[in-house]
């Protein structure tokens, strides 16, 4: 399968990187964290159904990664990462 990042998820990832860089004071720390998050997202190419459907938004699945949640959909041979957000936020609704 192929992992595709929606524009919203790309913005989310950029915002996460900027937040971590500001909080840690290190762009290197932020880049390392983002690389690990992207590796986790890219792993969705293999058996994305291992993550459960997300009960608040039909058609979506959710993968936890540390303090973040990755929301994605499976369409044919594509896994579309639609949104990445901090787990402490209110539930995502499509």
C-alpha positions as CSV (number, residue, x, y, z in Angstrom):
1,X,0.0,0.0,0.0
2,X,1.0,3.6,-0.4
3,X,0.8,6.2,2.4
4,X,-0.5,9.6,1.2
5,X,-0.5,12.8,3.4
6,X,-3.4,15.1,3.0
7,X,-2.7,18.9,3.1
8,X,-4.2,19.1,6.6
9,X,-1.9,16.4,7.9
10,X,1.1,18.1,6.4
11,X,0.1,21.3,8.2
12,X,-0.4,19.4,11.4
13,X,3.1,17.8,11.1
14,X,4.7,21.2,10.5
15,X,2.9,22.6,13.5
16,X,4.0,19.7,15.7
17,X,7.6,20.2,14.6
18,X,7.4,24.0,15.3
19,X,5.9,23.4,18.7
20,X,8.5,20.8,19.7
21,X,11.3,23.1,18.5
22,X,9.9,26.0,20.5
23,X,9.4,23.9,23.7
24,X,12.7,22.1,23.5
25,X,14.7,25.0,22.1
26,X,16.2,22.6,19.6
27,X,15.4,22.2,15.9
28,X,17.4,19.0,16.0
29,X,15.1,17.5,18.7
30,X,12.0,18.5,16.7
31,X,13.4,17.0,13.5
32,X,14.2,13.7,15.3
33,X,10.8,13.5,16.8
34,X,9.1,14.3,13.5
35,X,11.2,11.6,11.7
36,X,10.0,9.0,14.2
37,X,6.4,10.2,13.8
38,X,6.7,10.0,10.0
39,X,8.3,6.5,10.2
40,X,5.3,5.4,12.3
41,X,2.9,6.9,9.7
42,X,4.8,5.2,6.9
43,X,4.4,1.9,8.6
44,X,0.7,2.1,7.9
45,X,1.6,0.9,4.4
46,X,1.7,-2.6,5.9
47,X,-1.6,-3.8,7.4
48,X,-3.3,-0.5,8.3
49,X,-6.3,-2.5,9.6
50,X,-4.3,-3.4,12.7
51,X,-5.6,-0.1,14.1
52,X,-9.2,0.1,15.1
53,X,-11.9,2.2,13.5
54,X,-12.3,5.5,15.3
55,X,-15.7,5.6,16.9
56,X,-16.3,9.4,16.6
57,X,-15.7,9.6,12.9
58,X,-17.1,6.8,10.6
59,X,-14.6,5.6,8.0
60,X,-11.6,6.7,9.9
61,X,-9.0,4.7,11.9
62,X,-6.7,5.9,14.6
63,X,-3.0,5.1,15.3
64,X,-1.6,6.4,18.6
65,X,2.0,7.7,18.6
66,X,3.3,8.8,22.0
67,X,1.2,11.9,22.8
68,X,-0.3,12.2,19.3
69,X,-3.1,10.5,17.4
70,X,-2.8,9.8,13.7
71,X,-6.2,9.7,11.9
72,X,-6.3,7.9,8.5
73,X,-8.5,6.2,6.0
74,X,-7.9,3.2,3.7
75,X,-9.0,3.7,0.1
76,X,-8.1,0.8,-2.2
77,X,-4.3,0.6,-2.2
78,X,-3.9,4.0,-0.5
79,X,-3.7,4.9,3.2
80,X,-4.6,8.6,3.5
81,X,-3.3,10.3,6.6
82,X,-5.8,13.0,7.1
83,X,-5.1,14.5,10.5
84,X,-2.5,14.4,13.3
85,X,-3.4,15.9,16.7
86,X,-2.4,15.9,20.4
87,X,-4.3,13.2,22.3
88,X,-5.4,15.6,25.0
89,X,-7.6,17.6,22.6
90,X,-11.3,17.1,22.2
91,X,-12.2,14.1,20.0
92,X,-11.8,14.5,16.2
93,X,-15.0,14.5,14.2
94,X,-14.7,14.2,10.4
